[in-house]
């Protein structure tokens, strides 16, 4: 932590009297968070079963993602190959060192050059899992950490996201519930909300893809997992 950051956080702590907060005060704050009223949830998100997946993929496509629906990890790996071939990309990927990608068996994909770890500017295509995915808007939630470096979400021009049916929640309020459960309540340094490839219309009102992140974002949705 830099000295300036430490000073700023120190002022905030002093301002809210954090060092001297009693156990009773902490209990009141915790109860306020746990019992907070939920916001208004749109009626269209009140779906169940396969309708949740249908809604998520429909909203994701509306956010300029491309999507593929598969039924197994083996088919998901095949779809990674298809994405690279269809977009004339090198057969090379940087993937999250997360055990959530182990069943895709990248190590057995002899036709792909596979590396694990944080992304660097030379990486063209990344593959990552998600923490959860929100059907309401087709948004995916990722957490920073050693197994899920945030650079993989933003540095490569092509981002392949593996979403499983068990990752789905219907509304944003449900995703925040899951975020608070992460790591026993220890939220990581960064929570990213990914709603499609990066784009900006700031310059001459012309939409430009890849302004601050990936130019393409491809979702591979695995049913039944």
Secondary structure, DSSP 8 states (H G I E B T S, - for coil): --HHHHHHHHHHHHHTTGGG--HHHHHHHHHHHHT-------GGG---THHHHHHHHHHHHHTT-EEEEESSHHHHHHHHHHHHHHTT--SEEEE---GGGGGG-GGG-TTSEEEESS--TT--EEEEE-SEEETTTTEEEEE-SSSS-THHHHSSSEEEEEEEGGGEESSHHHHHHHHHHGGGG---S-EEEE-SS-EE--STT--EETSSS-SEEEEEEETT-
